[in-house]
């Protein structure tokens, strides 16, 4: 029987509400400010003019827990993204300190934020805290929603030239009057820590070529599998969703790990039947609780990228966050699963810091 499913691939406008966490960053630049020994410099324009440790898995350290019911039946192990991300951040902090002591260079991350979206502001604050904790310098330029595309391009050009900045992010989504592709393409490939530059995506897709950066969220998904000791080589993997930010690069990364990969999307017939063949599932479609127990092969490993708000009268906020996978059903069948929240989200931030560190090391040929 053919399943009837509504898909919301996490791209363009949809990505802002479901996967915006894949695009965030740090803060502040108009005066010198020192916090915990880290310099923050505000480079905001005057108000009247406001225009890993790559591939590093030092050890396979499964950070999981399993719940056993009274009848002895076990639920899936929980892949704790917070714990893994914390471990990675500690590794990054050590490397940042080592680099500073050895050559006097501190990695720098810059963000260009257009408009005043509350969710974007939250993401920026989270990135600032992460940079602060890791010892990475944070830069930011804020522009009003009615800024011109040229103003954004000028900000990017300034950061491209700044030797203190090793990574640049332009917060998405951008206002509708701006050409997102033009702006993202203007970021120097050497500072494209989001991994969205066409050359980085192209290199990721080609055998024998290495991208300078891999998009943070899919990179975090693969790192979770690695650090959990999940064998990818030779396994059947299904990626649900084909966005440029998560689905497509996740599928390419799984191929690089020698998995046999199928991408399920809004035009796929019988998605349930296809997904149930998978040993590994990465769900990144932006549809709350779409993947049910009947979609899952017993013993499969599930990485749930989705973040969706659903009404919940018992929650103080009136809603709760759920993934693309129905967690309560999936944990009865899967061998391991990421929770939402607390799974992929923390890894995205950790991978962003990892990319920034890798960029700074590359710029100074620091091993």
C-alpha positions, -999 to +999 in steps of 0.1 A: +000+000+000+014+034-009+018+058+020+004+093+018+028+116+036+032+154+036+068+165+034+084+198+042+119+197+030+140+219+053+152+245+028+146+283+022+117+295+043+110+262+060+145+259+073+141+290+095+115+274+117+126+238+118+164+237+112+175+273+117+198+259+144+221+249+115+229+285+109+239+303+139+267+322+155+284+345+180+284+381+189+295+418+192+318+445+178+319+482+184+341+485+214+368+462+228+355+439+255+373+412+274+354+384+290+372+354+306+403+365+286+385+365+253+383+396+232+350+406+216+349+435+192+317+451+180+318+460+143+281+471+140+276+499+116+264+533+129+226+532+133+220+558+107+238+537+081+232+502+093+234+484+062+370+193+148+389+190+148+380+178+114+373+141+110+387+136+145+373+108+166+401+102+192+382+074+207+349+056+203+331+066+235+294+057+234+276+082+256+242+066+259+217+053+283+191+026+280+158+023+299+146-011+309+109-017+317+096-038+346+091-067+322+127-067+312+122-052+278+147-025+268+142+007+249+167+021+224+199+036+237+198+073+238+226+090+218+233+120+241+242+148+218+248+172+247+274+149+263+292+143+230+292+180+221+305+188+255+334+164+249+342+179+215+341+214+229+366+205+255+388+191+228+384+223+208+392+245+239+424+226+244+435+231+208+425+268+208+447+273+239+476+253+224+474+274+192+474+306+211+504+297+232+523+284+202+518+311+176+497+338+193+467+333+171+431+329+183+404+316+159+377+341+150+341+337+139+320+364+123+283+366+117+262+390+096+227+392+109+200+410+089+167+419+106+154+413+141+140+378+142+138+366+178+149+330+169+180+343+151+189+365+181+186+334+203+209+315+180+234+343+180+235+343+218+240+306+219+269+308+195+285+337+215+284+316+246+299+287+228+327+308+214+333+324+248+336+290+264+360+277+238+382+308+237+372+317+202+369+354+193+334+364+182+325+391+157+291+404+145+275+429+122+238+436+126+218+452+098+181+462+097+156+442+077+154+469+050+192+469+044+203+466+008+219+435-006+250+456-013+253+464+023+254+428+032+280+421+004+301+449+018+301+434+053+311+400+039+339+416+019+352+433+050+353+400+069+369+383+039+398+407+042+401+406+080+430+382+091+414+379+125+383+363+111+387+327+101+350+319+096+320+338+083+283+331+086+254+350+070+224+342+091+195+327+072+168+334+063+175+367+046+148+392+037+130+384+005+145+413-014+180+398-011+195+371-034+207+345-009+228+327-035+248+358-044+255+366-008+265+331+002+287+328-029+305+360-018+319+344+013+356+333+007+358+296+004+386+296+029+362+311+055+330+292+045+326+274+079+290+266+070+302+246+041+276+262+018+299+275-009+293+257-043+329+247-044+327+231-010+295+213-019+310+202-053+341+188-037+320+169-011+301+153-040+332+142-059+353+112-051+390+120-046+383+156-036+381+171-002+359+201+008+375+227+030+344+226+052+314+203+057+280+217+066+277+217+104+245+198+110+252+168+087+288+167+100+275+165+135+252+136+125+281+116+112+302+124+142+275+111+165+275+078+146+313+076+147+315+084+184+287+059+192+306+032+174+280+027+147+293+009+117+284+028+085+304+010+059+283-014+039+251-005+057+218+007+042+211+043+050+180+064+044+181+102+045+146+117+048+147+152+032+169+166+005+176+202+016+209+219+007+216+224+044+211+189+058+196+162+036+218+165+006+252+168+024+242+141+049+236+117+020+269+126+004+288+121+038+272+087+042+283+078+007+318+088+017+316+064+046+307+036+021+270+033+030+244+025+004+223+056+005+187+063-005+171+098-002+134+099+006+117+131-004+083+147-011+080+129-045+091+094-032+065+066-036+061+043-006+085+062+017+075+040+047+085+008+028+118+023+017+127+037+051+120+004+068+149-012+049+174+011+065+200+003+091+206+040+096+180+067+093+187+104+092+154+124+094+156+160+083+123+169+067+106+193+091+074+173+098+066+166+134+065+129+143+063+118+107+084+086+111+064+061+130+072+027+145+060+010+113+087+028+093+116+015+113+136-017+109+142-034+143+177-025+155+180+006+132+200+036+144+181+069+141+195+104+139+166+129+142+175+163+129+140+178+130+129+204+155+092+211+155+069+228+179+036+211+187+008+223+210+010+211+246-015+225+271+006+210+300+037+229+290+043+263+306+051+276+271+020+260+256+041+239+233+069+213+233+096+204+208+095+171+189+115+157+161+106+143+127+106+108+143+079+098+168+103+092+197+080+072+219+073+047+191+107+046+176+126+038+209+106+006+211+121-006+178+154+011+172+187+001+188+198+038+193+182+072+188+189+109+193+164+128+215+148+161+205+160+184+220+194+174+231+205+153+202+217+169+170+213+205+180+243+207+204+264+189+178+257+216+152+273+243+175+302+220+183+309+214+146+308+251+139+335+257+164+354+227+150+352+242+115+364+276+128+394+260+145+402+240+114+401+272+093+425+291+116+449+261+117+448+259+079+455+297+075+486+294+096+496+259+086+494+249+123+494+212+130 
